[in-house]
Amino acid sequence: MTQNRRSVRVGGQTAAFGVANAVMPGALDWLLGHFGTTATQVTHSDRIAAQRDETLHRPSFRASPVHGPFGGETLTRSVQMALARNPVLCVGLGVAALAVMASMMPRRR
């Protein structure tokens, strides 16, 4: 029985682009590039520009409060993120795992 099923609402244009991309991969990219269609958002409002965190060439320094519709399901800690941010710990755990596996193997006589 499925409970708390996640759902994403997709519009007709998005579905059409998904089908077209599945049938002819790269064709839409070529068409959009060829005809000069851009997807940039431009504003001349100083109020809106002041709220933006320019992250094109550097990471953002402020935490985003937006989590989407599944924000309540997020975890505060993650083993995968901890290992990704600390490669020395990851290598150490790998070496320890290999040592345990090697000690469990039967010895040849």
C-alpha positions as CSV (number, residue, x, y, z in Angstrom):
1,M,0.0,0.0,0.0
2,T,1.4,3.4,-1.0
3,Q,1.2,6.2,1.5
4,N,2.5,9.7,1.2
5,R,3.0,9.3,-2.5
6,R,5.1,12.2,-4.0
7,S,3.5,13.9,-6.9
8,V,4.9,16.4,-9.3
9,R,2.5,18.4,-11.5
10,V,3.8,18.9,-15.0
11,G,2.4,21.2,-17.6
12,G,1.6,20.2,-21.2
13,Q,4.6,22.1,-22.6
14,T,7.0,20.4,-20.3
15,A,5.5,17.0,-21.1
16,A,5.8,17.8,-24.9
17,F,9.5,18.8,-24.5
18,G,10.1,15.6,-22.5
19,V,8.6,13.4,-25.2
20,A,10.4,15.3,-28.0
21,N,13.7,15.0,-26.1
22,A,13.2,11.2,-25.7
23,V,12.4,10.8,-29.4
24,M,15.2,13.1,-30.7
25,P,17.8,13.8,-28.0
26,G,19.7,17.1,-28.6
27,A,17.3,18.3,-31.4
28,L,15.6,20.8,-29.1
29,D,18.9,22.1,-27.9
30,W,20.0,22.6,-31.4
31,L,16.7,24.3,-32.3
32,L,16.7,26.6,-29.3
33,G,20.4,27.5,-29.9
34,H,19.9,28.0,-33.7
35,F,16.9,30.3,-33.3
36,G,18.5,32.3,-30.5
37,T,15.9,31.6,-27.8
38,T,17.2,32.4,-24.4
39,A,15.9,31.5,-21.0
40,T,17.5,34.3,-19.0
41,Q,15.4,36.3,-16.5
42,V,16.1,40.0,-16.7
43,T,14.8,42.6,-14.4
44,H,15.5,46.2,-14.0
45,S,14.0,46.6,-10.6
46,D,16.5,47.6,-7.9
47,R,14.4,46.0,-5.2
48,I,14.4,42.6,-6.8
49,A,18.1,42.9,-7.8
50,A,19.0,43.6,-4.2
51,Q,17.3,40.4,-3.0
52,R,19.3,38.2,-5.4
53,D,22.4,36.3,-4.5
54,E,24.6,36.3,-7.6
55,T,25.8,32.7,-7.9
56,L,26.9,32.5,-11.5
57,H,30.7,32.4,-10.8
58,R,30.8,31.5,-7.1
59,P,28.8,29.5,-4.5
60,S,26.1,31.2,-2.5
61,F,27.0,32.3,1.0
62,R,23.5,32.4,2.5
63,A,21.2,29.5,3.2
64,S,18.2,29.2,1.1
65,P,14.9,28.9,3.0
66,V,13.2,27.1,0.1
67,H,12.9,23.3,0.2
68,G,10.0,22.8,-2.1
69,P,7.0,20.6,-1.4
70,F,9.2,17.9,0.3
71,G,11.0,20.2,2.8
72,G,9.4,18.5,5.8
73,E,10.9,15.2,4.8
74,T,14.5,16.3,4.7
75,L,17.0,15.0,7.1
76,T,19.2,17.3,9.3
77,R,22.3,15.0,8.9
78,S,23.5,12.7,6.1
79,V,26.3,10.1,6.2
80,Q,26.8,10.5,2.5
81,M,27.3,14.3,2.8
82,A,29.7,13.9,5.7
83,L,31.8,11.5,3.7
84,A,31.7,13.7,0.6
85,R,32.9,16.7,2.6
86,N,35.6,14.7,4.4
87,P,37.5,12.6,1.9
88,V,40.2,11.6,4.5
89,L,37.5,10.0,6.7
90,C,36.1,8.2,3.6
91,V,39.6,6.8,2.7
92,G,40.1,5.8,6.3
93,L,36.8,3.9,6.5
94,G,37.6,2.2,3.2
95,V,41.0,1.0,4.5
96,A,39.5,-0.2,7.7
97,A,36.8,-2.1,5.8
98,L,39.5,-3.8,3.6
99,A,41.4,-4.7,6.8
100,V,38.4,-6.3,8.3
101,M,37.6,-8.2,5.1
102,A,41.2,-9.4,4.8
103,S,41.2,-10.6,8.4
104,M,38.0,-12.6,7.8
105,M,39.4,-14.5,4.8
106,P,40.6,-18.0,5.4
107,R,44.4,-18.4,5.3
108,R,46.1,-20.8,2.9
109,R,48.3,-23.6,4.3
